[in-house]
Amino acid sequence: MPDTAYLFAAVAVSAGITWALRALPFAVLAPLRASRTMRFLSTRMPAGVMVILLVYCLREVSWNSTSALAPLLALAVTAGLHLWRRNALLSILGGTTAHVLLASLVFSP
């Protein structure tokens, strides 16, 4: 069994490393906040992320069967809700609900 001083030293070193690793991103990102690149990315990335998610979600849809209707109708519900209310949470929840209901009840095999 290690002695008490060794255990306290191990805990102190672990705590120091953990604190440093959690504080490091904030210290590194502080100077980047004023950069032109970060301003550009902050305006363009939300749409880019949504396009990537759209491609990821629709990549395995069989387009020549009726099973493609559930995700397409859910996509239309999501887009319609977002254009109507401009609320991301409502759009995501509404689209997810529409897809689950359509895939489970209407277009189930």
N, C-alpha and C positions, 0 to 999 in steps of 0.2 A: 504494500500500500504506500503510495507516494505521501510525503509529508505535507503538512498544511500549507507551508510557504510555496511549495511547488504548485499546488492546486490553485492558490490565489493568483500566482503569476500566470498560470495557463488561462484562467478566466479573464484576467486583465488583458492579456495579449489578444485573446479571442474577441473581447469587447472592443478593444481599440481597432482591430482590423475590420470588424463589422461596421463600426461607426465610420471609419475612413471610406470604406467601399460604398456606404450609403450617402455620404456627403460629397464624394468625388463628382458624381454627375452634376450636382448643383453648382459646384465650383467651376467645372469645365463649361457648362452651358451658359453661365452668366455673361461672359464676353460675346457669345454668339447671338444673343437676343437682339443686338443692335445691327447685325449684319444684313446686307441686302439678300443674301442667299436664303437665310432663315425666313425673312419676310415673304419672299417668293414662294418658298415651300409651304408656308403656313396658309397661303391663299389657294395653292394648287393641289395640295395633297388630299384634302377631304374628297374631292371628286375623283382623284386617282385611286384612292382606297376603295371607293364605292364601285368603280369600274372593275377593279381586281376582284372584289367580292362577287360581283355579278358574273364575271367569266368563270370564277371558281364554282359558283352554285349551279350554273347552267352547262358546265362542260360535259357532263355525262347524260344529258337529256337525250332520249331517242326522239328525234324530230319527226319521224314518220309514223308515230303512233298517237293514240289519244292520251297516253300518259304525259305527253308534253303540255297538255292543256292546263293541268294543275299549276305547275310553276309559272307558266305564262300568264294565267289569270291572276295568280298571286302577285306577280311582278306588276301587272296593271293596277291592282288594288293598292300596292305600295306606292307606286308613282302617283296615282290619283290622290291618295291621302296626303302625300307630301306636297303636291301642288296645291291642294285645297287648304290645308292647315299649316304648312311649313313647320311641322313638329316631327323631328326625327324619331322620337320615342313612339309616338302614335303611328307613324309610318311603319316602323319595324314591327311593332306588336300587331298591327292590323294585317300586314302582309304575311307574317308568320301564322297568325290565326287563320287567315284565308287559305294558305297553303295546306295547313294541317287538316282543316275541314274538307277542302276539296280532295286532297289525296286520300283521306281516310273514308269519307262518306260518298263522294260523287264518283271519283275515278279509281276506286279500289278494284284490284283484280279479282 
